[in-house]
Each structure stands twice: as C-alpha cells, then as structure tokens.
Amino acid sequence: MAQIFRFVILVPHRDIQGLLEKMGKELFSLGLLGAHSFPRAAPLLRVSKALSREELKDFARNIRELTKKNDGKITSAQHTYVNFTGALSFYGPQTDLYFDESIFPESLKGKILDLLSPPILCTAITGRKSAPKAPGESPGAAPMTAFSALSFRAGALANLSIRALASGEAGYSYEWKMGPLHWLPGNKVPGNKLPGK
C-alpha cells in the first residue's frame, strides 16, 4: 500500500487559486506532468496525524499575527523548488511567511514531522531535473516566473492527506483528501472552497 503523507496546508483565496491554476496549466503544457498532482495551496507542515479543529484555529490565529507586520498580507516572489518529505518535491512561488515552532499550539508540537518555512504555493510536484525550461533561460534557472508576484490576505488552514496511485504516471499520479477550511481571523470568505481530487 502506498505511503500516506499528511500535511497542514495554507489555502489562499479563490482569486489566487485561479492564478495558480493558470500557472499549473501552463506548466503542464510545457511537459511538467506533476502540475495537477497537488491542490493549489502551500504545504506548511508534515504531521503524523491530522490536527484537531482547535489546533487549526489556534495555528491560524498565530499565522494572522505574523502577517500583521505586512498589513495582513502574504506575498510571493520567485518560483523555487523544495524537497519537503524526502519523497515529494514542490515547485511554485515562494512566500514571505517565515515561521518556526514558537507559533505552534503546545498540543501540536508532538505531531510535527517537518515544517517548510517559508512555504511555497504549489503549482506542481516535481524534481528539479525534470522541470521544463522557458526559452532563453539559463540551465539552472527556474521556469515560469512571470506570475510569481502574488499577494493575498484571505486564506485558510486545512488538513490534507495524499498518497500515490498504483496506476497512472509514476511519480506524478496522486489522490488527496482535504479537511474543512479554517480561515485566518478577519478574512473569512463564505463559500470559498477548494475541491479535492
């Protein structure tokens, strides 16, 4: 049976999700098969078990406190690659959300296997060597930087479990299940959902 990875993810407002979806489709058209392998969201933590409702609410409140120094905004710059689990590598715009264990609820700390700071807004699961190159880029450059500059205040935390499918393209075929969204305080947008797969 395929290994199940459990994450806590940051889901941006649906307008940002739409831009990330556009990026993912463009990457897929360039040959990056993992562009549809993960939700349009930023993995923050890899955990041993799902967070409780109260843990997610507390974590969301603490993230909102971190963003107050930037008028509540989370922004992104260049695209980057990062290997987060040893098995999954993520690609997308890197955010300015720097955090450490000091912002975690006490009950959460025993569940954390790894954290990604600053997180990236995932547009693909990939390996660096497999990423396509846009015309004119140097061999070590990351492709698709035109839409990197994103900014949002509204976002939510959710539990996510994901595992590789037995069939499909090896390394790129996954299914996931996302839990309920827990909005960062002061930015709840009714009806804003990101469907699972």
Summary of the structure (lengths in Angstrom):
residues: 197
radius of gyration: 16.0
end to end distance: 18.9
largest distance: 49.3
contacts: 604
relative contact order: 0.27
helix: 25%
strand: 29%
